[in-house]
Amino acid sequence: MKWEEVCDDKNLQDLPFKIELNKWGQIVMSPVKIKYSFYQGRIQRLLESLLHTGEVMPECAINTSDGVKVADVVWCSEERFTQIEDEVSAWIAPEICVEVKSSGNSLEEMEFKQKLYLAAKAIEVWLCNEQGEMKFYNEQGELAQSLLVPQFPKQIQR
């Protein structure tokens, strides 16, 4: 399938799953739990409170070398948002792409997505584990803290 077909398919509109495509156009679905949604929402609100430019968005579809992946939360500069705002899926990744680990994701899968987003021109990729611990990465590897949002916490609190 193509991403446009997935987006237009009425049978897929209300599924309680995150949907992505792999490089062969096959649908990949991941169920989410309440804690996953909590971390996703908290990360989005924290980014909105710390960054006063650009756009913070949940569930952003991004074209990667392994098909369309959907980052849980992204931050996109005004300049980059202008380049992708009318696209069905972003041809260039937002500057910050955040993935929240669910019980259905392996650590290897999360690290693979991290590499995909960086290859798609993300500047930083953040990973949130099931305990709310944040890790920050750029092309050089793991960072002690985000360089783009240094005040972002290393632990998501309730």
LUMVOVEX-252035 format. One record per atom (N, C-alpha, C): residue number from 1; chain; atom name; x, y, z. Coordinates in pm, 1 decimal, always signed. Each point is the difference from the previous one (the first is absolute). Layout:
N
{NUM A CA {X Y Z}}
...
//
This chain:
158
{1 A N {+83.0 -118.9 +0.0}}
{1 A CA {-83.0 +118.9 +0.0}}
{1 A C {+86.8 +124.4 +0.0}}
{2 A N {-59.7 +108.8 -38.6}}
{2 A CA {+62.8 +131.0 +11.3}}
{2 A C {-63.4 +71.2 +118.3}}
{3 A N {+73.5 +95.6 +58.7}}
{3 A CA {-48.3 +69.0 +118.9}}
{3 A C {-132.2 +71.1 -26.1}}
{4 A N {-16.5 +57.2 -118.5}}
{4 A CA {-124.3 +68.3 -34.7}}
{4 A C {-117.9 -96.4 +6.7}}
{5 A N {+21.0 -125.9 -43.5}}
{5 A CA {-106.9 -100.4 +4.5}}
{5 A C {-37.3 -34.8 +144.1}}
{6 A N {+101.6 -10.7 +86.9}}
{6 A CA {-26.0 -27.6 +140.9}}
{6 A C {-82.3 +114.1 +59.6}}
{7 A N {+38.3 +123.6 -29.2}}
{7 A CA {-69.9 +116.7 +55.7}}
{7 A C {-144.4 +8.7 -49.1}}
{8 A N {-25.4 -43.4 -122.3}}
{8 A CA {-134.2 +10.5 -58.0}}
{8 A C {-89.3 -120.7 +27.8}}
{9 A N {+56.5 -109.5 +48.9}}
{9 A CA {-76.4 -123.6 +21.8}}
{9 A C {-91.9 +15.2 +120.8}}
{10 A N {-131.1 +0.4 -23.7}}
{10 A CA {-98.7 +18.5 +107.4}}
{10 A C {+8.0 -112.1 +103.8}}
{11 A N {+42.4 -120.5 -38.7}}
{11 A CA {+10.7 -112.0 +94.4}}
{11 A C {+110.7 +19.9 +102.1}}
{12 A N {+93.6 +89.4 -27.7}}
{12 A CA {+114.2 +20.8 +89.3}}
{12 A C {-11.5 +126.9 +84.2}}
{13 A N {-107.9 +76.1 -17.8}}
{13 A CA {-11.9 +131.4 +63.4}}
{13 A C {-5.4 -3.1 +151.6}}
{14 A N {-74.6 -93.7 +58.1}}
{14 A CA {-24.8 +4.7 +144.3}}
{14 A C {+65.9 -113.6 +77.0}}
{15 A N {+104.4 -57.7 -53.9}}
{15 A CA {+69.4 -107.1 +70.8}}
{15 A C {+75.8 +57.0 +120.4}}
{16 A N {+1.5 -73.2 +112.5}}
{16 A CA {+71.7 +48.8 +119.2}}
{16 A C {+148.6 -34.5 -5.9}}
{17 A N {+56.7 +9.3 -116.7}}
{17 A CA {+140.2 -37.2 -20.5}}
{17 A C {+72.1 +110.6 -74.4}}
{18 A N {+127.4 +6.7 +20.9}}
{18 A CA {+86.4 +84.8 -80.2}}
{18 A C {+30.9 -79.1 -126.2}}
{19 A N {-17.2 +60.1 -115.6}}
{19 A CA {+22.8 -68.4 -127.6}}
{19 A C {+121.1 +61.1 -68.2}}
{20 A N {+86.5 -86.9 -53.6}}
{20 A CA {+114.6 +41.5 -79.9}}
{20 A C {+9.8 -94.5 -119.2}}
{21 A N {+85.4 +35.5 -94.4}}
{21 A CA {+28.2 -88.0 -113.9}}
{21 A C {+146.0 -39.0 +3.9}}
{22 A N {+29.6 -124.8 -38.6}}
{22 A CA {+140.0 -37.7 -16.4}}
{22 A C {+40.8 +26.4 -144.8}}
{23 A N {+123.5 -32.0 -34.1}}
{23 A CA {+50.4 +33.8 -134.2}}
{23 A C {-68.2 -77.1 -111.9}}
{24 A N {-73.9 -106.0 +34.9}}
{24 A CA {-71.7 -77.2 -101.5}}
{24 A C {-145.6 +43.1 -12.3}}
{25 A N {-38.1 +107.8 +70.9}}
{25 A CA {-136.8 +49.6 -6.3}}
{25 A C {-96.9 -79.8 +85.5}}
{26 A N {+51.2 -81.6 +91.9}}
{26 A CA {-85.4 -77.1 +89.7}}
{26 A C {-32.5 +83.2 +123.9}}
{27 A N {-124.3 -11.9 +45.3}}
{27 A CA {-42.7 +72.7 +118.8}}
{27 A C {+56.3 -67.1 +124.9}}
{28 A N {+54.9 +83.3 +88.9}}
{28 A CA {+49.0 -45.0 +129.8}}
{28 A C {-82.4 +74.2 +104.9}}
{29 A N {-63.6 -75.0 +92.4}}
{29 A CA {-82.8 +63.4 +101.9}}
{29 A C {+55.5 -29.9 +138.2}}
{30 A N {-2.9 +101.9 +85.8}}
{30 A CA {+47.6 -14.9 +137.8}}
{30 A C {-108.8 +48.1 +95.2}}
{31 A N {-48.3 -87.1 +89.0}}
{31 A CA {-98.4 +44.8 +99.2}}
{31 A C {+67.2 +89.2 +104.1}}
{32 A N {-75.4 +93.5 +54.7}}
{32 A CA {+56.1 +89.3 +101.9}}
{32 A C {-78.4 -12.5 +129.8}}
{33 A N {+71.4 +19.6 +111.5}}
{33 A CA {-60.5 -3.3 +132.3}}
{33 A C {-11.1 +142.7 +53.2}}
{34 A N {-73.7 +16.2 +108.3}}
{34 A CA {-25.2 +132.3 +57.9}}
{34 A C {+130.1 +72.3 +33.8}}
{35 A N {+95.6 -69.7 +60.5}}
{35 A CA {+126.0 +64.3 +39.9}}
{35 A C {+73.5 +56.0 -121.9}}
{36 A N {-5.8 -72.4 -112.6}}
{36 A CA {+59.2 +45.4 -126.1}}
{36 A C {-62.1 +133.8 -40.1}}
{37 A N {-133.0 +5.9 +3.0}}
{37 A CA {-69.6 +124.0 -36.1}}
{37 A C {+34.3 +112.8 +96.0}}
{38 A N {+12.4 -33.9 +128.8}}
{38 A CA {+37.2 +100.3 +100.0}}
{38 A C {+135.6 +61.1 -33.2}}
{39 A N {+100.9 -84.7 -23.1}}
{39 A CA {+134.2 +51.2 -31.1}}
{39 A C {-2.0 +82.9 -127.7}}
{40 A N {-71.0 -46.5 -100.3}}
{40 A CA {-8.9 +74.2 -126.0}}
{40 A C {-58.9 +139.2 +22.8}}
{41 A N {-109.1 +7.0 +74.5}}
{41 A CA {-63.5 +129.5 +27.3}}
{41 A C {+87.2 +90.7 +85.1}}
{42 A N {+65.3 -57.1 +101.5}}
{42 A CA {+85.6 +81.0 +87.5}}
{42 A C {+118.4 +55.5 -78.2}}
{43 A N {+61.2 -81.5 -84.6}}
{43 A CA {+113.7 +45.9 -81.4}}
{43 A C {-44.3 +114.2 -91.5}}
{44 A N {-115.8 -14.5 -59.8}}
{44 A CA {-51.4 +105.3 -87.7}}
{44 A C {-20.2 +129.8 +77.8}}
{45 A N {-62.4 -8.1 +116.2}}
{45 A CA {-24.9 +121.3 +79.5}}
{45 A C {+130.7 +64.0 +47.8}}
{46 A N {+95.8 -83.1 +40.7}}
{46 A CA {+129.8 +54.6 +42.8}}
{46 A C {+68.6 +73.1 -115.2}}
{47 A N {-0.7 -60.8 -117.6}}
{47 A CA {+61.9 +66.1 -116.5}}
{47 A C {-69.8 +132.9 -30.0}}
{48 A N {-132.3 +0.9 +5.4}}
{48 A CA {-73.5 +123.6 -27.4}}
{48 A C {+32.3 +108.2 +102.3}}
{49 A N {+24.6 -39.7 +125.1}}
{49 A CA {+30.7 +99.7 +103.0}}
{49 A C {+144.1 +49.7 -8.5}}
{50 A N {+89.9 -81.0 -56.5}}
{50 A CA {+141.4 +36.7 -4.6}}
{50 A C {+42.4 +65.8 -131.5}}
{51 A N {-73.3 -27.0 -106.6}}
{51 A CA {+32.9 +57.3 -131.3}}
{51 A C {-113.2 +91.5 -44.1}}
{52 A N {+35.3 +121.0 -36.6}}
{52 A CA {-102.4 +97.5 -35.3}}
{52 A C {+0.7 +34.0 -149.1}}
{53 A N {+68.9 -81.6 -76.7}}
{53 A CA {-1.3 +13.9 -145.6}}
{53 A C {-25.4 -138.2 -58.1}}
{54 A N {-32.5 -4.9 -126.3}}
{54 A CA {-20.1 -128.2 -66.0}}
{54 A C {-130.2 -66.6 +40.9}}
{55 A N {-12.4 -126.8 -35.1}}
{55 A CA {-122.3 -75.6 +25.2}}
{55 A C {+32.3 -129.9 +71.8}}
{56 A N {-75.9 -29.6 +104.6}}
{56 A CA {+7.9 -128.2 +69.9}}
{56 A C {-121.0 -80.8 -46.3}}
{57 A N {+22.6 -123.2 -42.5}}
{57 A CA {-109.5 -81.4 -52.8}}
{57 A C {+10.0 -143.1 +49.4}}
{58 A N {-115.0 -63.6 +26.2}}
{58 A CA {-0.2 -142.6 +29.3}}
{58 A C {-16.7 -79.2 -129.8}}
{59 A N {+46.1 -124.2 +1.3}}
{59 A CA {-28.2 -93.0 -109.6}}
{59 A C {+33.3 +57.1 -138.1}}
{60 A N {+125.1 +28.3 -22.7}}
{60 A CA {+44.1 +58.6 -127.0}}
{60 A C {+56.0 -108.6 -92.5}}
{61 A N {-61.9 -17.6 -116.0}}
{61 A CA {+43.0 -99.2 -99.2}}
{61 A C {+123.6 +51.8 -73.5}}
{62 A N {+103.6 -84.7 -5.1}}
{62 A CA {+128.0 +38.8 -59.8}}
{62 A C {+46.0 -107.4 -97.3}}
{63 A N {+35.1 +40.5 -120.2}}
{63 A CA {+55.8 -94.6 -97.3}}
{63 A C {+141.2 -36.8 +42.6}}
{64 A N {+27.0 -130.6 +10.1}}
{64 A CA {+134.2 -46.4 +33.8}}
{64 A C {+41.9 -104.6 -102.0}}
{65 A N {+122.5 -45.0 +9.6}}
{65 A CA {+48.3 -103.9 -91.3}}
{65 A C {-65.9 -134.8 +28.6}}
{66 A N {-74.2 -11.3 +110.9}}
{66 A CA {-71.4 -123.0 +34.5}}
{66 A C {-150.6 +23.7 -0.6}}
{67 A N {-48.3 +86.8 -85.1}}
{67 A CA {-142.2 +28.7 -8.2}}
{67 A C {-38.8 +119.1 +85.4}}
{68 A N {-130.0 +21.9 +14.5}}
{68 A CA {-50.3 +113.2 +77.9}}
{68 A C {-4.9 -40.1 +146.8}}
{69 A N {+69.4 +77.1 +82.3}}
{69 A CA {-2.2 -18.3 +144.5}}
{69 A C {-72.4 +119.5 +59.8}}
{70 A N {-63.4 -21.8 +114.2}}
{70 A CA {-76.7 +106.2 +63.9}}
{70 A C {+63.9 +30.8 +135.0}}
{71 A N {+68.8 +113.2 +7.3}}
{71 A CA {+62.2 +42.4 +125.6}}
{71 A C {-110.7 +39.9 +97.4}}
{72 A N {+17.0 -36.0 +127.0}}
{72 A CA {-103.5 +25.8 +99.9}}
{72 A C {-21.0 +148.2 +24.5}}
{73 A N {+107.5 +75.8 +6.6}}
{73 A CA {-4.9 +146.3 +16.8}}
{73 A C {+115.7 +56.3 -80.8}}
{74 A N {-20.9 +115.0 -62.3}}
{74 A CA {+108.5 +67.1 -72.5}}
{74 A C {-3.3 +149.2 +31.0}}
{75 A N {+115.2 +61.5 -19.1}}
{75 A CA {+7.2 +145.6 -4.9}}
{75 A C {+62.3 +34.3 -134.0}}
{76 A N {-62.9 +97.6 -65.0}}
{76 A CA {+40.6 +40.0 -134.2}}
{76 A C {+16.5 +152.1 -1.7}}
{77 A N {+113.4 +47.3 -49.3}}
{77 A CA {+19.3 +144.1 -13.8}}
{77 A C {-101.7 +55.6 -99.1}}
{78 A N {-22.3 +129.7 +6.0}}
{78 A CA {-91.7 +64.6 -95.5}}
{78 A C {+43.6 -28.4 -144.1}}
{79 A N {+130.6 +9.9 -22.4}}
{79 A CA {+51.9 -21.3 -135.4}}
{79 A C {-29.3 -141.3 -50.1}}
{80 A N {+27.2 -98.7 +83.0}}
{80 A CA {-21.6 -138.4 -43.2}}
{80 A C {-149.5 -31.8 -8.2}}
{81 A N {-79.5 +56.6 +92.4}}
{81 A CA {-143.9 -23.4 -4.2}}
{81 A C {-59.3 +51.9 -130.9}}
{82 A N {+46.5 +115.6 -44.2}}
{82 A CA {-46.9 +56.0 -126.6}}
{82 A C {+28.9 -95.1 -116.2}}
{83 A N {+110.1 -74.3 +8.9}}
{83 A CA {+36.6 -94.2 -106.3}}
{83 A C {-89.0 -124.3 -1.3}}
{84 A N {-54.8 -39.5 +115.3}}
{84 A CA {-72.6 -127.6 +6.4}}
{84 A C {-148.7 +12.0 +31.9}}
{85 A N {-49.2 +118.6 +35.7}}
{85 A CA {-135.5 +11.6 +54.2}}
{85 A C {-109.4 -49.8 -92.5}}
{86 A N {+19.0 +0.8 -128.7}}
{86 A CA {-103.3 -46.3 -92.8}}
{86 A C {+22.9 -142.8 -47.9}}
{87 A N {+99.7 -67.3 +55.2}}
{87 A CA {+31.4 -137.4 -41.5}}
{87 A C {-84.3 -101.1 +76.9}}
{88 A N {-20.5 -116.8 -58.3}}
{88 A CA {-68.4 -109.2 +68.9}}
{88 A C {+94.5 -61.1 +102.9}}
{89 A N {+126.1 -15.0 -38.4}}
{89 A CA {+105.6 -43.1 +92.5}}
{89 A C {+123.0 +84.1 -31.0}}
{90 A N {+73.3 +32.3 +104.1}}
{90 A CA {+112.1 +93.6 -12.9}}
{90 A C {+114.2 -60.9 -80.6}}
{91 A N {+46.0 +70.2 -99.9}}
{91 A CA {+113.1 -47.8 -80.6}}
{91 A C {+132.4 +27.8 +70.4}}
{92 A N {-3.6 +90.7 +97.1}}
{92 A CA {+115.3 +28.5 +85.2}}
{92 A C {-50.8 -3.1 +144.2}}
{93 A N {+75.7 -62.4 +87.4}}
{93 A CA {-44.1 -13.7 +139.9}}
{93 A C {+2.4 +134.5 +71.0}}
{94 A N {-92.9 +21.8 +93.1}}
{94 A CA {+11.0 +116.1 +87.6}}
{94 A C {+131.7 -4.6 +76.5}}
{95 A N {+43.6 +114.6 +50.6}}
{95 A CA {+129.8 +7.0 +67.8}}
{95 A C {+9.0 -91.3 +122.5}}
{96 A N {-109.7 -9.6 +77.5}}
{96 A CA {-3.0 -89.8 +115.9}}
{96 A C {-108.6 -104.1 -23.4}}
{97 A N {+37.7 -126.5 +8.1}}
{97 A CA {-94.8 -111.0 -9.8}}
{97 A C {+8.0 -79.8 +129.8}}
{98 A N {-115.4 -23.4 +61.4}}
{98 A CA {-4.8 -70.1 +128.6}}
{98 A C {-75.5 -130.9 -17.5}}
{99 A N {+56.0 -105.8 +52.6}}
{99 A CA {-65.1 -131.0 +3.9}}
{99 A C {-20.5 -40.9 +144.4}}
{100 A N {-120.7 -45.3 +31.5}}
{100 A CA {-32.4 -52.5 +132.7}}
{100 A C {-6.3 -151.5 -12.8}}
{101 A N {+77.3 -68.8 +83.1}}
{101 A CA {+3.7 -145.4 -7.3}}
{101 A C {-127.3 -58.8 +60.3}}
{102 A N {-61.6 -89.4 -74.2}}
{102 A CA {-114.4 -73.4 +52.6}}
{102 A C {+44.0 -143.9 +23.3}}
{103 A N {-85.6 -77.5 +64.4}}
{103 A CA {+35.1 -139.1 +27.6}}
{103 A C {+17.5 -79.3 -129.2}}
{104 A N {-59.6 +48.0 -109.2}}
{104 A CA {+12.5 -69.3 -128.4}}
{104 A C {+127.4 +32.6 -75.9}}
{105 A N {+77.0 +96.8 +47.0}}
{105 A CA {+124.5 +39.3 -67.2}}
{105 A C {+119.5 -59.9 +72.8}}
{106 A N {+96.9 -46.3 -76.8}}
{106 A CA {+126.7 -42.7 +59.6}}
{106 A C {+95.9 +118.7 +0.0}}
{107 A N {+102.7 -7.7 +81.6}}
{107 A CA {+101.7 +105.0 +2.5}}
{107 A C {+67.8 +9.8 -136.4}}
{108 A N {+23.0 -113.9 -65.1}}
{108 A CA {+62.3 -0.4 -132.4}}
{108 A C {-86.2 +73.4 -101.8}}
{109 A N {-132.2 -17.9 +10.2}}
{109 A CA {-92.2 +68.3 -89.4}}
{109 A C {+5.6 +151.5 +20.7}}
{110 A N {+7.3 +42.2 +125.8}}
{110 A CA {+8.5 +142.1 +31.4}}
{110 A C {+130.1 +59.4 -53.6}}
{111 A N {+109.0 -72.1 +17.2}}
{111 A CA {+129.2 +48.0 -50.6}}
{111 A C {+0.6 +3.9 -152.2}}
{112 A N {-68.1 -94.7 -63.9}}
{112 A CA {-11.2 -0.9 -145.9}}
{112 A C {-75.6 +123.6 -47.6}}
{113 A N {-111.9 +33.4 +67.1}}
{113 A CA {-76.2 +119.9 -36.9}}
{113 A C {+83.5 +126.0 +21.0}}
{114 A N {+77.9 +0.2 +107.8}}
{114 A CA {+88.1 +114.0 +25.6}}
{114 A C {+91.0 +23.9 -120.6}}
{115 A N {+60.3 -104.4 -49.9}}
{115 A CA {+89.6 +11.9 -116.9}}
{115 A C {-77.0 +44.8 -124.9}}
{116 A N {-122.1 -52.1 -16.7}}
{116 A CA {-81.7 +39.3 -115.4}}
{116 A C {-31.8 +148.6 +2.6}}
{117 A N {-39.3 +51.8 +116.6}}
{117 A CA {-34.1 +142.4 +10.8}}
{117 A C {+122.7 +88.2 -22.5}}
{118 A N {+113.9 -40.4 +53.8}}
{118 A CA {+121.8 +78.6 -21.7}}
{118 A C {+38.5 -0.9 -147.5}}
{119 A N {-15.5 -114.3 -65.7}}
{119 A CA {+29.6 -8.1 -144.0}}
{119 A C {-97.3 +85.0 -80.9}}
{120 A N {-121.4 +21.3 +53.7}}
{120 A CA {-100.3 +83.8 -66.7}}
{120 A C {+16.2 +147.6 +36.9}}
{121 A N {+113.4 +34.5 +61.6}}
{121 A CA {+40.1 +137.6 +30.2}}
{121 A C {-54.0 +56.9 +130.8}}
{122 A N {-45.4 -85.7 +92.2}}
{122 A CA {-29.1 +50.2 +134.5}}
{122 A C {+133.3 +44.0 +60.7}}
{123 A N {-3.6 +100.9 +85.2}}
{123 A CA {+121.6 +46.0 +66.4}}
{123 A C {+20.1 -76.8 +130.3}}
{124 A N {-111.7 -24.0 +70.8}}
{124 A CA {+5.3 -80.7 +121.7}}
{124 A C {-115.3 -99.7 -0.2}}
{125 A N {+25.3 -115.9 +60.3}}
{125 A CA {-104.2 -99.7 +23.1}}
{125 A C {+1.7 -29.5 +148.8}}
{126 A N {-117.9 +5.2 +60.4}}
{126 A CA {-13.0 -25.4 +142.6}}
{126 A C {-77.0 -129.6 +18.5}}
{127 A N {+44.1 -81.1 +94.9}}
{127 A CA {-69.5 -123.4 +33.3}}
{127 A C {-45.2 +6.6 +144.8}}
{128 A N {-125.7 -35.3 +23.7}}
{128 A CA {-58.2 -4.9 +134.1}}
{128 A C {-31.4 -145.7 +30.0}}
{129 A N {+56.3 -53.8 +108.4}}
{129 A CA {-26.9 -139.8 +31.6}}
{129 A C {-128.5 -13.9 +81.4}}
{130 A N {-33.8 -122.0 +37.7}}
{130 A CA {-126.4 -26.4 +68.3}}
{130 A C {-5.7 +54.0 +142.9}}
{131 A N {+113.6 +46.8 +51.1}}
{131 A CA {+3.4 +64.5 +131.2}}
{131 A C {+7.0 +152.2 -11.2}}
{132 A N {-9.2 +53.4 -122.7}}
{132 A CA {+3.4 +144.0 -20.4}}
{132 A C {+139.3 +59.8 -5.6}}
{133 A N {+103.1 -84.7 -8.1}}
{133 A CA {+137.7 +50.3 -9.8}}
{133 A C {+29.5 +38.9 -143.8}}
{134 A N {+55.7 +119.0 -16.4}}
{134 A CA {+29.4 +54.3 -132.1}}
{134 A C {+147.1 -19.6 -34.5}}
{135 A N {+24.3 -34.8 -126.4}}
{135 A CA {+136.1 -2.9 -54.8}}
{135 A C {-2.3 +82.7 -127.4}}
{136 A N {+108.1 +71.6 -23.0}}
{136 A CA {+8.8 +94.4 -110.9}}
{136 A C {+114.6 -42.2 -91.3}}
{137 A N {-21.8 +8.1 -131.7}}
{137 A CA {+100.1 -43.2 -97.3}}
{137 A C {+9.2 +100.2 -114.4}}
{138 A N {+119.7 +10.6 -55.5}}
{138 A CA {+17.7 +67.6 -128.6}}
{138 A C {+90.4 -89.2 -84.2}}
{139 A N {+48.3 +50.7 -111.7}}
{139 A CA {+82.9 -84.0 -88.8}}
{139 A C {+128.5 -48.6 +65.7}}
{140 A N {+48.0 +69.3 +102.0}}
{140 A CA {+123.0 -41.0 +68.6}}
{140 A C {-25.9 -108.0 +105.4}}
{141 A N {-126.2 -23.2 +36.1}}
{141 A CA {-32.6 -101.5 +99.7}}
{141 A C {-82.4 +56.8 +113.3}}
{142 A N {+6.2 -66.8 +115.6}}
{142 A CA {-79.6 +42.4 +115.2}}
{142 A C {+55.3 +129.4 +58.9}}
{143 A N {-92.9 +86.3 +41.4}}
{143 A CA {+34.0 +129.2 +59.4}}
{143 A C {-32.9 -1.8 +149.0}}
{144 A N {+71.0 +77.4 +78.3}}
{144 A CA {-31.1 +12.1 +143.0}}
{144 A C {-135.0 +69.4 +18.9}}
{145 A N {-31.8 +92.2 -90.2}}
{145 A CA {-128.3 +70.4 -1.1}}
{145 A C {-23.4 +47.8 -142.4}}
{146 A N {-121.3 +41.5 -28.0}}
{146 A CA {-29.2 +53.6 -131.8}}
{146 A C {+80.3 +127.8 -22.6}}
{147 A N {+57.0 +14.0 -117.0}}
{147 A CA {+69.7 +123.3 -35.3}}
{147 A C {-99.6 +105.6 -49.3}}
{148 A N {-112.5 -45.8 -56.3}}
{148 A CA {-101.5 +92.5 -50.6}}
{148 A C {-90.7 +51.9 +110.8}}
{149 A N {-25.2 -82.8 +101.8}}
{149 A CA {-85.2 +38.1 +112.8}}
{149 A C {+68.7 -48.1 +128.1}}
{150 A N {+110.6 +66.6 +39.7}}
{150 A CA {+79.8 -49.0 +112.8}}
{150 A C {-75.7 -9.5 +132.7}}
{151 A N {-106.2 +76.8 +14.2}}
{151 A CA {-75.7 -3.0 +125.2}}
{151 A C {-104.5 -111.4 +4.0}}
{152 A N {-9.3 -80.7 -106.2}}
{152 A CA {-97.6 -109.0 +0.6}}
{152 A C {+42.4 -104.9 +103.6}}
{153 A N {-94.4 -46.1 +84.5}}
{153 A CA {+36.8 -92.8 +107.7}}
{153 A C {+43.2 -137.9 -51.2}}
{154 A N {+82.3 -66.1 +78.5}}
{154 A CA {+45.4 -135.5 -33.0}}
{154 A C {-98.0 -105.6 +51.4}}
{155 A N {-97.9 +43.8 +77.8}}
{155 A CA {-100.8 -90.6 +54.9}}
{155 A C {-136.9 +68.1 -11.1}}
{156 A N {-95.0 -68.8 -61.6}}
{156 A CA {-136.3 +52.1 -10.4}}
{156 A C {-73.0 -35.2 +129.3}}
{157 A N {-49.6 +101.7 +68.2}}
{157 A CA {-69.1 -18.0 +128.2}}
{157 A C {-149.9 +6.7 -17.1}}
{158 A N {-69.7 -67.2 +87.0}}
{158 A CA {-145.8 +5.7 -0.5}}
{158 A C {-46.1 +128.6 +64.4}}
//
